[in-house]
């Protein structure tokens, strides 16, 4: 009788909805994939996405971990339909987004799309302000797995409020979605976004340069410096904004320019290495259908990708900065370390790491990940000749 009464009472009490939150467990390591913007900008289509996916299967990128294919801005018509829904441009996407998502899912990829927290996107297409729940339901119906959410035409809107609203809308739609906050670092999202998104941009846009400044765009070395300089710990050297990142919540220094024409091969290799040191999302921004074997080898180097994907999830930090040399270190799982030696000078040079004066690393065996060979131990200094803006990336394993 008591059991029957309990069941009747339980049936009479309405079930409360789950509290809104971001979807947990989706990115224990930084997400990897491809984004259309850096190379293609507005020149996008379902044919491009399908060819990109097929290429990434054939060339090994998917199996190396690049499993998110993200469609950036300019995919929609300029106006919503009579019901207020976003409409894919039928000239660019004649089969529709659901069919495109099905195509990607059938090949082992996850489907990403772009939205904006303002009234319009950065390209002038409809934004999601005031339509968050409607758009989230639409994205879920298309099979979207990843949302890059930009910050144009937001006027006086509060960033935390705007991104929390879309987080709640995505959760209510019921389909797990990686939420990429693209607010450019203006409101210091590393301080508040851990419970809102899975990754957050820390600066303005990247461009295919080492250190150029073009409008709001910066070369990768300038963006690298900002990851460290935006927050300085009070008690001396530390990892800047890296202290806010970790499994499931990542600082995002923007997409990769590896292989694009503004970079030398050395700069592409160094750029990739340093993003791995930062535990950054690795979103290819080149035309993967037409890249050199050397660039493909950089992007699919298993030992280097493993640095980025290390399960400990600690972001690297700058240990030393001099006029032509920087040393960055990153703590890895199982007591191991990654160390990067970066030639910031304009000419080739022989550079060294004085490991005996870096006692916190302990006694370790050194492996040079780009040369793919053993390189001594930390009992002695490591020395290597590096081209301008090139890097030596080392993995250190304790000697027991």
HUNORWO-V950768 format. One record per backbone hydrogen bond with DSSP energy under -1.0 kcal/mol. NH is the residue of the N-H (numbers start at 1). CO is the residue of the C=O. E is the energy in kcal/mol with one decimal. If there is no record, write none. Layout:
nh=NH co=CO e=E
nh=NH co=CO e=E
This chain:
nh=5 co=1 e=-2.5
nh=6 co=2 e=-2.3
nh=7 co=3 e=-2.2
nh=8 co=4 e=-2.3
nh=9 co=5 e=-2.4
nh=10 co=6 e=-2.4
nh=11 co=7 e=-2.1
nh=12 co=8 e=-1.4
nh=13 co=9 e=-1.2
nh=33 co=282 e=-2.6
nh=34 co=68 e=-2.8
nh=35 co=284 e=-2.5
nh=36 co=70 e=-1.6
nh=40 co=36 e=-2.4
nh=41 co=37 e=-1.4
nh=43 co=40 e=-2.9
nh=44 co=42 e=-1.9
nh=46 co=92 e=-2.5
nh=49 co=45 e=-1.9
nh=50 co=46 e=-2.6
nh=51 co=47 e=-2.8
nh=52 co=48 e=-2.5
nh=53 co=49 e=-2.5
nh=54 co=50 e=-2.6
nh=55 co=51 e=-2.3
nh=56 co=52 e=-2.4
nh=57 co=53 e=-1.5
nh=58 co=54 e=-2.0
nh=59 co=55 e=-3.1
nh=62 co=56 e=-2.4
nh=64 co=60 e=-1.3
nh=65 co=62 e=-1.6
nh=66 co=61 e=-2.3
nh=67 co=65 e=-1.7
nh=68 co=32 e=-1.6
nh=69 co=110 e=-2.7
nh=70 co=34 e=-3.3
nh=71 co=112 e=-2.6
nh=77 co=87 e=-2.8
nh=81 co=85 e=-2.3
nh=84 co=81 e=-2.1
nh=89 co=75 e=-2.7
nh=93 co=89 e=-3.0
nh=96 co=93 e=-1.3
nh=100 co=96 e=-1.6
nh=101 co=97 e=-2.8
nh=102 co=98 e=-2.3
nh=103 co=99 e=-2.0
nh=104 co=100 e=-2.1
nh=105 co=101 e=-2.8
nh=106 co=102 e=-2.2
nh=107 co=104 e=-1.1
nh=108 co=105 e=-1.6
nh=109 co=104 e=-2.5
nh=110 co=67 e=-3.2
nh=112 co=69 e=-3.0
nh=113 co=146 e=-2.5
nh=115 co=148 e=-2.8
nh=117 co=150 e=-2.1
nh=119 co=153 e=-2.1
nh=121 co=125 e=-3.1
nh=124 co=121 e=-1.8
nh=127 co=119 e=-2.3
nh=128 co=116 e=-2.9
nh=129 co=118 e=-1.8
nh=131 co=128 e=-2.8
nh=135 co=131 e=-3.1
nh=136 co=132 e=-2.5
nh=137 co=133 e=-2.0
nh=138 co=134 e=-1.8
nh=139 co=135 e=-3.0
nh=140 co=136 e=-2.2
nh=141 co=137 e=-2.0
nh=142 co=138 e=-1.3
nh=143 co=140 e=-1.1
nh=144 co=139 e=-2.3
nh=145 co=111 e=-3.6
nh=146 co=111 e=-1.2
nh=147 co=178 e=-3.0
nh=148 co=113 e=-2.6
nh=149 co=180 e=-2.8
nh=150 co=115 e=-2.9
nh=157 co=154 e=-2.5
nh=162 co=158 e=-2.6
nh=163 co=159 e=-2.7
nh=164 co=160 e=-2.1
nh=165 co=161 e=-2.2
nh=166 co=162 e=-1.7
nh=167 co=163 e=-2.2
nh=168 co=164 e=-2.6
nh=169 co=165 e=-2.0
nh=170 co=166 e=-2.7
nh=171 co=167 e=-2.2
nh=172 co=168 e=-2.3
nh=173 co=169 e=-1.8
nh=178 co=145 e=-2.8
nh=180 co=147 e=-3.1
nh=181 co=199 e=-3.0
nh=182 co=149 e=-2.6
nh=186 co=183 e=-1.1
nh=188 co=185 e=-1.4
nh=191 co=188 e=-2.3
nh=192 co=189 e=-1.2
nh=193 co=189 e=-3.3
nh=196 co=193 e=-1.4
nh=197 co=193 e=-2.6
nh=198 co=179 e=-2.5
nh=199 co=179 e=-1.3
nh=200 co=250 e=-1.9
nh=201 co=181 e=-3.1
nh=202 co=252 e=-1.9
nh=207 co=218 e=-1.8
nh=209 co=207 e=-2.5
nh=214 co=217 e=-2.3
nh=217 co=214 e=-3.4
nh=218 co=205 e=-2.1
nh=219 co=212 e=-2.2
nh=220 co=209 e=-2.3
nh=221 co=210 e=-2.3
nh=223 co=219 e=-1.7
nh=224 co=220 e=-2.5
nh=225 co=221 e=-2.2
nh=226 co=222 e=-1.6
nh=227 co=223 e=-1.3
nh=229 co=225 e=-2.4
nh=230 co=226 e=-1.7
nh=241 co=227 e=-1.6
nh=242 co=239 e=-2.7
nh=243 co=240 e=-1.3
nh=244 co=241 e=-1.9
nh=245 co=242 e=-1.3
nh=246 co=249 e=-2.6
nh=248 co=27 e=-1.7
nh=249 co=246 e=-2.7
nh=250 co=198 e=-2.2
nh=252 co=200 e=-2.5
nh=256 co=283 e=-2.6
nh=260 co=257 e=-2.2
nh=263 co=260 e=-1.9
nh=268 co=264 e=-2.3
nh=269 co=265 e=-2.5
nh=270 co=266 e=-2.5
nh=271 co=267 e=-2.7
nh=272 co=268 e=-2.4
nh=273 co=269 e=-2.3
nh=274 co=270 e=-2.8
nh=275 co=271 e=-2.0
nh=276 co=272 e=-1.8
nh=277 co=273 e=-1.9
nh=278 co=274 e=-1.6
nh=279 co=276 e=-1.2
nh=280 co=275 e=-2.4
nh=282 co=31 e=-2.0
nh=284 co=33 e=-3.0
nh=288 co=286 e=-1.3
nh=290 co=287 e=-1.7
nh=296 co=292 e=-2.3
nh=297 co=293 e=-2.2
nh=298 co=294 e=-1.6
nh=299 co=295 e=-2.4
nh=300 co=296 e=-1.6
nh=301 co=298 e=-1.1
nh=305 co=301 e=-2.8
nh=306 co=302 e=-1.9
nh=308 co=304 e=-1.3
nh=309 co=305 e=-2.4
nh=310 co=307 e=-1.3
nh=313 co=310 e=-1.2
nh=316 co=277 e=-2.4
nh=317 co=329 e=-2.7
nh=319 co=327 e=-2.5
nh=320 co=327 e=-1.9
nh=322 co=325 e=-3.0
nh=326 co=342 e=-1.9
nh=327 co=320 e=-2.4
nh=328 co=340 e=-2.3
nh=329 co=317 e=-2.6
nh=330 co=338 e=-2.4
nh=332 co=336 e=-3.0
nh=336 co=333 e=-1.5
nh=337 co=396 e=-1.9
nh=338 co=330 e=-2.6
nh=339 co=394 e=-2.3
nh=340 co=328 e=-2.6
nh=341 co=392 e=-2.7
nh=342 co=326 e=-2.8
nh=343 co=390 e=-2.6
nh=344 co=342 e=-1.0
nh=349 co=386 e=-2.4
nh=351 co=384 e=-2.7
nh=353 co=382 e=-2.6
nh=355 co=353 e=-1.8
nh=357 co=354 e=-1.9
nh=358 co=355 e=-2.5
nh=361 co=358 e=-2.1
nh=362 co=359 e=-1.2
nh=365 co=397 e=-3.0
nh=366 co=376 e=-2.9
nh=367 co=395 e=-2.0
nh=368 co=373 e=-2.8
nh=369 co=393 e=-2.7
nh=372 co=368 e=-1.2
nh=373 co=368 e=-1.5
nh=375 co=366 e=-3.0
nh=378 co=364 e=-2.0
nh=380 co=377 e=-1.3
nh=382 co=353 e=-2.4
nh=384 co=351 e=-2.6
nh=386 co=349 e=-3.1
nh=389 co=343 e=-1.4
nh=390 co=387 e=-2.1
nh=392 co=341 e=-2.1
nh=394 co=339 e=-3.0
nh=395 co=367 e=-2.4
nh=396 co=337 e=-3.3
nh=397 co=365 e=-2.3
nh=399 co=363 e=-2.8
